[in-house]
Amino acid sequence: MIKIGVAGAYGAFGLKHLDALGNIKEAQVTAVFGPNKDKIEALASERKIPQACSGYEEFLEQDIDAVILSTPTQLHCKQSVKALQAGKHTFAEIPMADSLADAEKMDAAQKSAGLVGMVGHVRRFNPSHQWVKQRIDAGEFSIQQMDAQTYFFRRTNTNAKGESRSWTDHLLWHHACHTIDLFMYQTGEAPSEVFGLQGPAHPDLGIAMDMTIGLKTPSGKLCTLSLSFNNNGPLGSFFRYIGDSGTYIARYDDLVDGNEEPVDLSGVALSNNGIELIDREFISAIQDNREPNSSFAQGLAAMQVMQKLEDQMGVLKR
């Protein structure tokens, strides 16, 4: 049994991890952390979790083998390093950090500790993308272009639950990170050419509200990514794989072909929930004492691409 502590537990993704871990018999959530004492104690009581902590150092002192960090991006580096130094296997939600320098510190801390360090690139684990990856690995499908749309309506500083938050989201260092990692994972190549364009900054939030990114691999595979916080309509990320033997459209854990006919994903994985699948990989890597799929070391590759894009575009507040 792996004893897990979840930090940022009452946030949108903290709750998703708590739900997912409840389906994994090898895991037990023994502690939760959140800076609001009343909220974290209420959550622990509701979920019957033994320890509720409003201080991070106190949280690391609890009876836990590993931590899942669903905390603000700016805290991932500092919290990951502290957790690893305290002897805790560490899972940091996407994005790994909001700078390449911080991501490198996390990777160095993981190597020094010799523990599992994993970043939440959940797209690698969604059954829809796993199905495509299995076809690629079998030699049945080769990507010619991947088109991704990441759209939200976020003109105020709110989270996925519609609640106010203390930190500001970012199209490049958060949302583009998902697609850049997925494109590299599916093609097995790092982009040799990249470009990025960003629209005007929001007058209050100080971030670019629209962005376009293009990637090209050495073998000629393309990725086109459109991102917006101005889209007043269906929100989320949608991926179109255009390949040599078909076209597929992935919407989180669902997949259809180019004519919108559903693709049967039964048997692809133990669950149809990508969050549960990535949590299972974290726990399995701890039990097997091995590098996980989506390790800190693997996550650095996407961070290097994003740093190139930032250097090219310039940065608007992160």
FITIMAR-604913 format. One record per residue: residue in three letters; x, y, z of N, C-alpha, C in turn. Coordinates in steps of 0.001 Angstrom, whole numbers, padded with zeros to 6 digits, always signed. Layout:
N
ALAXYZXYZXYZ/...
end
This chain:
318
MET+000839-001190+000000+000000+000000+000000+000882+001251+000000/ILE+000676+002123-000981+001416+003375-001059+000571+004477-000415/LYS+001142+005131+000591+000437+006204+001299+000703+007526+000588/ILE-000380+008160+000175-000295+009353-000667-000777+010585+000103/GLY-000069+011701-000098-000532+013005+000357-000851+013866-000852/VAL-001991+014506-000845-002394+015354-001968-002353+016817-001529/ALA-001536+017612-002198-001425+019045-001914-002280+019821-002906/GLY-002922+020881-002422-003890+021582-003261-005137+020741-003443/ALA-005496+020022-002383-006496+018950-002497-007903+019447-002773/TYR-008249+020671-002364-009617+021131-002607-009748+021937-003899/GLY-008672+022012-004682-008757+022639-005996-009363+021692-007014/ALA-009591+022189-008220-010274+021400-009252-009548+020093-009539/PHE-008217+020147-009709-007497+018928-010040-007129+018118-008805/GLY-007013+018754-007663-006819+017997-006440-007979+017052-006200/LEU-009184+017530-006426-010378+016689-006255-010402+015558-007278/LYS-009963+015849-008521-009911+014787-009536-008956+013678-009109/HIS-007825+014054-008523-006877+013038-008057-007447+012252-006878/LEU-008119+012916-005975-008722+012196-004850-009734+011166-005356/ASP-010550+011569-006325-011529+010634-006896-010822+009452-007558/ALA-009773+009743-008325-009053+008688-009044-008373+007726-008079/LEU-007716+008268-007060-007001+007421-006102-007947+006507-005340/GLY-009197+006946-005200-010190+006109-004541-010496+004833-005298/ASN-010129+004778-006582-010355+003589-007405-009134+002676-007485/ILE-008063+003050-006791-006801+002303-006892-006527+001625-005555/LYS-006629+000324-005538-006534-000411-004267-005136-000345-003663/GLU-004119-000092-004479-002744-000044-003979-002409+001304-003326/ALA-003345+002253-003375-003088+003599-002852-004033+003938-001715/GLN-003517+004692-000753-004332+005204+000344-003952+006650+000586/VAL-004925+007551+000521-004666+008955+000820-004700+009132+002332/THR-003554+009484+002910-003454+009606+004362-003327+011053+004832/ALA-003096+011985+003902-002979+013391+004293-003325+014281+003108/VAL-003872+015437+003407-004160+016459+002394-003637+017795+002898/PHE-003274+018647+001952-002764+019973+002283-003492+021034+001476/GLY-003802+022147+002135-004352+023338+001491-004190+024492+002453/PRO-003894+025690+001969-003593+026819+002865-004783+027323+003676/ASN-006010+027019+003224-007196+027439+003971-007549+026347+004979/LYS-007309+026613+006256-007457+025602+007309-008875+025034+007359/ASP-009869+025908+007293-011256+025446+007386-011623+024547+006207/LYS-011201+024960+005001-011558+024187+003808-010864+022826+003792/ILE-009591+022794+004177-008882+021513+004104-009377+020567+005195/GLU-009724+021088+006348-010255+020217+007408-011634+019686+007034/ALA-012444+020514+006398-013771+020062+005963-013649+018966+004912/LEU-012703+019134+003987-012495+018118+002950-012024+016803+003559/ALA-011067+016883+004473-010557+015665+005111-011664+014941+005869/SER-012506+015702+006529-013620+015095+007266-014594+014430+006308/GLU-014914+015110+005231-015867+014572+004248-015331+013298+003604/ARG-014025+013279+003303-013414+012143+002598-012827+011092+003541/LYS-012934+011352+004837-012389+010424+005848-010878+010215+005665/ILE-010173+011322+005470-008719+011313+005335-008117+011665+006693/PRO-007173+010872+007203-006694+011033+008582-006122+012403+008936/GLN-005314+012996+008032-004616+014221+008382-004928+015356+007408/ALA-005257+016521+007964-005476+017735+007178-004459+018772+007624/CYS-003707+019336+006681-002626+020264+007016-002799+021574+006255/SER-002579+022676+006945-002620+023978+006276-001221+024559+006113/GLY-000209+023808+006548+001196+024183+006352+001914+023096+005575/TYR+002741+023479+004606+003375+022484+003739+004412+021649+004487/GLU+005197+022295+005351+006198+021538+006101+005527+020510+007005/GLU+004435+020909+007648+003663+019976+008481+003155+018814+007637/PHE+002707+019107+006439+002202+018092+005510+003274+017051+005202/LEU+004504+017489+004948+005581+016561+004611+005997+015689+005793/GLU+005645+016093+006992+005981+015316+008192+004978+014201+008466/GLN+003903+014145+007686+002873+013136+007917+003317+011764+007406/ASP+002513+010765+007696+002810+009380+007310+002443+009177+005841/ILE+003321+009649+004954+003090+009537+003516+004368+009073+002826/ASP+004189+008290+001786+005311+007825+000962+005534+008740-000241/ALA+004472+009405-000669+004528+010164-001922+003567+011330-001864/VAL+003828+012352-002684+002949+013512-002749+002501+013746-004189/ILE+001279+014237-004315+000761+014735-005585+000528+016223-005410/LEU+001187+017030-006244+001105+018482-006133+000125+019040-007150/SER-001073+019378-006673-002062+020072-007505-002140+021514-007030/THR-001003+022132-006959-000842+023474-006410-000505+024454-007530/PRO-000508+025769-007253-000152+026737-008298+001202+026446-008924/THR+001294+026675-010215+002500+026339-010977+003762+026926-010367/GLN+003673+028173-009890+004860+028841-009371+005445+028139-008157/LEU+004663+027277-007506+005124+026581-006306+005706+025203-006600/HIS+005530+024701-007815+005913+023323-008121+007388+023043-007853/CYS+008262+023935-008267+009687+023705-008100+010047+023632-006620/LYS+009714+024659-005879+010066+024705-004451+009457+023539-003692/GLN+008175+023241-003957+007506+022160-003231+008049+020786-003637/SER+008361+020612-004911+008922+019329-005368+010280+019073-004738/VAL+011135+020073-004739+012475+019915-004168+012374+019566-002684/LYS+011497+020265-001967+011323+019986-000529+010805+018575-000306/ALA+009853+018152-001122+009276+016816-000965+010329+015743-001224/LEU+011094+015897-002283+012127+014909-002615+013201+014864-001536/GLN+013588+016023-001022+014584+016066+000045+014055+015443+001329/ALA+012725+015446+001484+012100+014819+002649+011862+013328+002440/GLY+012293+012803+001289+012172+011370+001028+010835+010944+000451/LYS+010110+011886-000184+008800+011570-000742+008866+011507-002269/HIS+008372+010423-002837+008172+010375-004286+007240+011529-004659/THR+007470+012143-005826+006771+013400-006125+006157+013413-007519/PHE+004882+013756-007559+004135+013961-008796+003725+015432-008824/ALA+004160+016170-009836+003789+017576-009985+002824+017711-011154/GLU+001703+018349-010911+000737+018550-011980+001351+019380-013103/ILE+000712+019289-014252+001078+020072-015411+000768+021556-015136/PRO+001657+022500-015498+002981+022276-016053+003995+021985-014963/MET+005063+021332-015335+006124+020975-014396+006607+022208-013623/ALA+006792+023309-014327+007178+024589-013746+006848+025656-014790/ASP+007106+026915-014463+006864+027950-015475+008165+028573-015963/SER+009245+027797-015863+010510+028186-016480+011367+026939-016651/LEU+012218+026955-017636+013125+025835-017857+014083+025691-016679/ALA+014531+026803-016129+015482+026754-015013+014886+026013-013817/ASP+013627+026284-013496+012989+025596-012368+012791+024113-012671/ALA+012444+023793-013897+012277+022385-014273+013592+021635-014134/GLU+014691+022273-014484+016006+021643-014339+016337+021399-012870/LYS+015942+022318-011996+016160+022120-010556+015368+020913-010051/MET+014148+020757-010532+013326+019618-010128+013945+018307-010583/ASP+014424+018291-011811+015055+017080-012348+016316+016738-011558/ALA+017105+017745-011217+018332+017515-010447+018001+016984-009055/ALA+016941+017517-008439+016543+017056-007105+016077+015610-007146/GLN+015366+015246-008209+014910+013853-008351+016096+012914-008493/LYS+017049+013288-009309+018227+012441-009522+019024+012299-008233/SER+019142+013386-007480+019883+013347-006227+019196+012457-005203/ALA+017859+012517-005147+017098+011738-004164+016958+010278-004568/GLY+016999+010000-005867+016817+008624-006338+015398+008126-006164/LEU+014453+009044-006126+013037+008707-005962+012296+008952-007275/VAL+011023+008594-007307+010215+008824-008501+009825+010301-008571/GLY+010085+010912-009695+009611+012264-009994+008820+012200-011279/MET+007584+012669-011246+006691+012516-012408+005895+013795-012610/VAL+005660+014137-013868+004885+015329-014202+003579+014904-014859/GLY+002516+015670-014604+001168+015250-014995+000791+015469-016442/HIS+001560+014917-017370+001198+014997-018791+000120+013951-019083/VAL-001087+014284-018699-002182+013303-018735-002561+012898-020151/ARG-002243+013720-021145-002583+013353-022521-001903+012047-022938/ARG-000740+011757-022396-000073+010479-022693-000926+009293-022244/PHE-001819+009542-021283-002553+008453-020650-004024+008386-021038/ASN-004587+009463-021589-005973+009401-022047-006138+008241-023022/PRO-007159+007397-022865-007344+006257-023781-007360+006662-025253/SER-007903+007832-025561-007955+008282-026954-006550+008408-027543/HIS-005652+009049-026819-004291+009224-027320-003490+007933-027208/GLN-003796+007113-026202-003130+005805-026111-003455+004944-027332/TRP-004705+004989-027786-005111+004206-028961-004280+004618-030175/VAL-004113+005921-030361-003299+006413-031483-001852+005960-031322/LYS-001319+006070-030107+000070+005667-029856+000273+004182-030149/GLN-000685+003364-029786-000572+001929-030068-000524+001658-031561/ARG-001305+002413-032348-001271+002245-033810+000068+002711-034384/ILE+000593+003792-033826+001905+004279-034277+002983+003242-033979/ASP+002980+002722-032756+004001+001754-032352+003916+000455-033162/ALA+002689+000137-033615+002496-001080-034415+002821-000857-035886/GLY+003170+000369-036263+003482+000672-037660+002255+000816-038538/GLU+001084+001023-037910-000166+001109-038661-000606+002544-038940/PHE+000077+003506-038357-000340+004900-038501+000876+005792-038301/SER+001013+006786-039156+002097+007756-039027+001516+009157-039140/ILE+001841+009988-038181+001298+011356-038166+001927+012191-039273/GLN+001074+012878-040016+001546+013881-040957+001390+015280-040363/GLN+000273+015469-039658+000046+016743-038976-000871+016516-037775/MET-000582+017219-036697-001475+017230-035549-001949+018664-035330/ASP-003262+018859-035417-003859+020176-035172-004543+020143-033822/ALA-004221+021103-032977-004800+021143-031635-005416+022508-031375/GLN-006575+022489-030749-007270+023708-030336-007459+023653-028826/THR-007011+024688-028148-007189+024789-026701-007918+026088-026420/TYR-009189+025959-026068-010056+027132-025959-010731+027215-024598/PHE-010665+028400-024003-011361+028702-022761-011944+030105-022858/PHE-012861+030408-021962-013364+031777-021821-012948+032217-020425/ARG-011787+032873-020345-011191+033144-019036-010660+034572-019010/ARG-011557+035514-018834-011167+036921-018783-011074+037438-017355/THR-011254+036537-016402-011044+036860-014999-010149+035777-014400/ASN-009595+036035-013247-008637+035107-012643-009377+034037-011850/THR-009919+033065-012568-010703+031997-011944-010184+030640-012386/ASN-010482+029610-011584-010039+028259-011909-011120+027491-012646/ALA-010891+026198-012850-011833+025368-013607-013173+025200-012898/LYS-013196+025501-011596-014449+025438-010835-015170+026782-010813/GLY-014574+027798-011477-015172+029128-011478-014877+029921-010236/GLU-013895+029470-009437-013548+030142-008199-012335+031051-008413/SER-012273+032151-007653-011133+033056-007734-009870+032342-007260/ARG-008735+032692-007876-007479+032103-007448-006396+033168-007385/SER-005306+032822-006706-004263+033800-006411-003204+033890-007499/TRP-003206+032965-008450-002172+032952-009487-002829+033055-010857/THR-002022+033421-011848-002541+033645-013196-002135+032504-014130/ASP-003119+031995-014866-002882+030941-015836-002066+031500-017009/HIS-001528+030609-017857-000733+031074-018987-000893+030123-020156/LEU-001134+030676-021350-001369+029844-022525-000138+029035-022918/LEU+001054+029635-022830+002259+028911-023227+002683+027909-022162/TRP+002940+028402-020951+003577+027563-019942+002625+026579-019287/HIS+001351+026702-019541+000420+025692-019029-000206+024927-020190/HIS-001056+025587-020953-001897+024868-021908-001122+024358-023129/ALA-000209+025137-023660+000580+024653-024795+001483+023493-024388/CYS+001854+023471-023118+002732+022416-022620+002144+021026-022868/HIS+000833+020881-022656+000161+019605-022910+000429+019117-024337/THR+000182+019999-025293+000243+019601-026697+001677+019397-027171/ILE+002585+020256-026729+003979+020114-027135+004525+018772-026668/ASP+004247+018414-025422+004702+017105-024921+004039+015969-025694/LEU+002741+016080-025935+002028+015005-026631+002561+014813-028048/PHE+002799+015913-028760+003311+015830-030125+004667+015123-030147/MET+005534+015467-029216+006854+014837-029157+006742+013364-028757/TYR+005817+013068-027866+005605+011690-027417+005081+010822-028557/GLN+004125+011348-029318+003508+010569-030392+004429+010416-031604/THR+005240+011403-031888+006117+011335-033057+007484+010745-032723/GLY+007880+010780-031448+009208+010319-031062+010319+011254-031506/GLU+009955+012504-031804+010924+013480-032289+010785+014795-031530/ALA+011902+015492-031378+011880+016860-030873+011788+017813-032060/PRO+011000+018871-031963+010887+019803-033093+012225+020433-033440/SER+012485+020526-034738+013695+021200-035205+013404+022649-035588/GLU+012112+022936-035808+011692+024303-036115+010477+024634-035261/VAL+010454+025839-034682+009313+026287-033880+009036+027750-034182/PHE+007772+028136-034095+007445+029564-034139+006243+029807-033257/GLY+006127+031030-032765+004990+031391-031940+004586+032833-032160/LEU+003294+033078-032097+002731+034423-032182+001753+034592-031029/GLN+001780+035755-030388+000824+035986-029318+000106+037310-029528/GLY-001154+037333-029098-001964+038532-029214-001710+039495-028068/PRO-002510+040558-028006-002315+041583-026972-002545+041027-025565/ALA-001940+041688-024609-002120+041311-023208-003467+041809-022688/HIS-004053+041044-021796-005263+041475-021106-004899+042653-020192/PRO-005709+043710-020157-005334+044905-019395-005196+044671-017893/ASP-005911+043695-017354-005841+043424-015917-004972+042210-015596/LEU-005144+041131-016358-004415+039900-016072-002955+039976-016512/GLY-002671+040784-017539-001294+040945-017988-000749+039782-018784/ILE-001621+038888-019277-001182+037732-020051-001740+037821-021468/ALA-001059+037152-022406-001584+037051-023766-002841+036197-023738/MET-003904+036677-024390-005184+035969-024376-005373+035085-025601/ASP-004498+035243-026601-004561+034424-027815-003140+034096-028256/MET-002972+032896-028805-001630+032457-029189-001714+031419-030311/THR-000741+031453-031202-000587+030468-032265+000822+029903-032202/ILE+000937+028574-032268+002245+027926-032190+002360+026912-033326/GLY+003523+026856-033952+003801+025876-034994+005078+025115-034682/LEU+005057+023810-034929+006218+022954-034703+006448+022078-035929/LYS+007709+021778-036219+008047+020868-037312+009191+019968-036862/THR+009040+018656-037063+010083+017708-036683+011090+017554-037816/PRO+012247+016966-037539+013238+016755-038604+012702+015933-039773/SER+011732+015017-039507+011193+014194-040599+010029+014877-041322/GLY+009650+016093-040874+008627+016847-041589+007234+016799-040989/LYS+007045+016175-039843+005733+016143-039193+005434+017516-038602/LEU+004177+017937-038739+003785+019275-038317+002820+019230-037142/CYS+002890+020269-036310+001889+020495-035263+001471+021960-035331/THR+000174+022192-035401-000379+023542-035397-001270+023673-034177/LEU-000992+024656-033338-001709+024805-032073-002311+026201-031968/SER-003618+026254-031780-004339+027505-031566-004850+027527-030134/LEU-004553+028617-029418-004967+028725-028019-005658+030064-027783/SER-006699+030055-026952-007392+031303-026653-008080+031247-025296/PHE-008019+032369-024593-008837+032576-023397-010050+033452-023730/ASN-010248+033751-025015-011355+034611-025439-012499+033845-026078/ASN-012408+032520-026136-013394+031727-026862-014662+031532-026034/ASN-015747+032128-026484-017029+032011-025779-017817+030874-026414/GLY-017540+029669-025958-018178+028483-026516-017653+027254-025816/PRO-017805+026068-026425-017292+024850-025792-015815+025007-025441/LEU-015471+024638-024222-014094+024828-023778-013366+023500-023654/GLY-012040+023579-023668-011214+022391-023536-010210+022293-024673/SER-009600+021119-024795-008598+020881-025828-009063+019766-026754/PHE-008878+019989-028056-009343+019054-029070-008200+018819-030061/PHE-007950+017562-030393-006785+017197-031192-007222+016456-032449/ARG-006744+016896-033601-006998+016211-034871-005681+015614-035365/TYR-005638+014293-035422-004479+013593-035974-004745+013335-037454/ILE-003943+013904-038328-004025+013653-039758-002828+012776-040131/GLY-003108+011558-040576-002025+010608-040819-002091+009966-042183/ASP-001190+009029-042406-001090+008383-043704-002180+007344-043930/SER-002834+006909-042858-003849+005863-043005-005171+006221-042345/GLY-005376+007497-042072-006644+007900-041472-006540+009233-040770/THR-007700+009719-040305-007787+010943-039518-008581+010628-038254/TYR-008095+011119-037122-008748+010849-035845-008832+012128-035032/ILE-009915+012278-034296-010136+013460-033472-010297+013007-032027/ALA-009414+013497-031167-009427+013115-029752-009972+014256-028918/ARG-010939+013927-028085-011501+014877-027124-011371+014243-025747/TYR-010288+014569-025067-009984+013970-023764-009983+012445-023872/ASP-010915+011765-023240-010891+010302-023211-011720+009675-024336/ASP-012225+010480-025261-013038+009984-026372-012302+010169-027699/LEU-012638+009303-028683-011981+009366-029986-012988+009052-031082/VAL-012954+009859-032149-013761+009587-033347-012840+009659-034554/ASP-013317+009104-035694-012522+009234-036912-012861+010548-037605/GLY-012290+010760-038773-012488+012030-039469-013909+012306-039874/ASN-014756+011289-039876-016175+011452-040195-017050+011426-038944/GLU-016422+011631-037796-017113+011676-036499-017723+010339-036090/GLU-017212+009248-036635-017668+007923-036211-016846+007482-035003/PRO-017496+007055-033917-016761+006694-032700-015779+005545-032936/VAL-014635+005643-032286-013629+004576-032305-013757+003798-030999/ASP-013789+002482-031097-013939+001624-029924-012637+001623-029119/LEU-012712+002132-027889-011536+002207-027040-011528+001133-025957/SER-012483+000216-026025-012525-000837-025019-011263-001691-025118/GLY-010697-002017-024002-009494-002823-023974-008204-002043-024099/VAL-008294-000734-024320-007078+000078-024448-006362+000192-023106/ALA-007136+000390-022034-006544+000585-020711-007499+000070-019642/LEU-007008+000029-018403-007812-000466-017287-008981+000449-016956/SER-008869+001708-017336-009891+002700-017015-010089+003612-018213/ASN-011225+004272-018272-011470+005290-019292-011162+006685-018778/ASN-010578+006778-017586-010281+008055-016946-008778+008301-016980/GLY-008364+009326-017727-006943+009610-017862-006258+009939-016543/ILE-006947+010651-015633-006352+010993-014343-006079+009724-013535/GLU-007024+008805-013537-006805+007545-012827-005626+006782-013434/LEU-005525+006783-014747-004451+006046-015411-003078+006641-015101/ILE-002988+007966-015040-001685+008566-014739-001323+008340-013277/ASP-002321+008338-012389-002059+008034-010982-001633+006581-010809/ARG-002216+005692-011588-001804+004287-011535-000337+004131-011964/GLU+000081+004881-012973+001468+004813-013418+002413+005323-012324/PHE+002030+006381-011645+002848+006919-010546+003047+005872-009457/ILE+001959+005258-009059+002025+004244-007997+002808+003016-008451/SER+002586+002586-009689+003299+001427-010220+004802+001678-010287/ALA+005197+002892-010695+006627+003217-010789+007275+003196-009407/ILE+006547+003659-008392+007061+003607-007018+007252+002156-006594/GLN+006247+001332-006833+006315-000077-006427+007431-000823-007154/ASP+007644-000492-008417+008635-001204-009233+010021-000562-009189/ASN+010118+000598-008501+011387+001318-008414+011965+001585-009805/ARG+011159+002219-010659+011560+002478-012048+011185+003896-012458/GLU+011731+004323-013585+011351+005624-014139+009936+005525-014713/PRO+009057+006457-014368+007697+006404-014913+007623+006997-016312/ASN+006598+006622-017034+006235+007353-018247+005850+008761-017800/SER+006450+009782-018399+006243+011184-018036+007028+011565-016783/SER+008256+011102-016712+009134+011459-015599+009576+012915-015714/PHE+010164+013435-014639+010726+014777-014681+011727+014896-015834/ALA+012574+013876-015991+013591+013917-017048+012939+014017-018428/GLN+011871+013258-018650+011162+013309-019929+010455+014651-020112/GLY+009945+015198-019014+009237+016473-019083+010119+017634-019490/LEU+011418+017520-019259+012344+018599-019615+012324+018909-021106/ALA+012089+017897-021928+012122+018111-023383+011087+019138-023816/ALA+009873+019031-023289+008833+020007-023621+009175+021376-023062/MET+009763+021421-021870+010137+022699-021269+011189+023411-022116/GLN+012087+022657-022720+013114+023253-023574+012492+023893-024805/VAL+011467+023239-025374+010772+023808-026532+010034+025079-026135/MET+009375+025060-024984+008635+026246-024542+009570+027411-024246/GLN+010765+027109-023737+011726+028182-023506+012143+028828-024831/LYS+012319+027999-025872+012633+028548-027193+011511+029454-027691/LEU+010257+029018-027477+009117+029822-027915+009042+031131-027140/GLU+009287+031067-025847+009279+032306-025054+010385+033247-025498/ASP+011542+032707-025739+012668+033543-026196+012320+034227-027520/GLN+011557+033530-028367+011194+034093-029665+010087+035125-029548/MET+009048+034814-028759+007873+035687-028672+008051+036824-027678/GLY+008908+036609-026670+008892+037485-025518+007824+036988-024569/VAL+007900+037363-023329+006946+036818-022336+006027+037915-021842/LEU+004756+037587-021740+003800+038413-021047+003477+037710-019745/LYS+003678+038359-018662+003466+037895-017272+003171+036413-017094/ARG+003938+035777-016249+003667+034399-015854+004006+034192-014399/
end
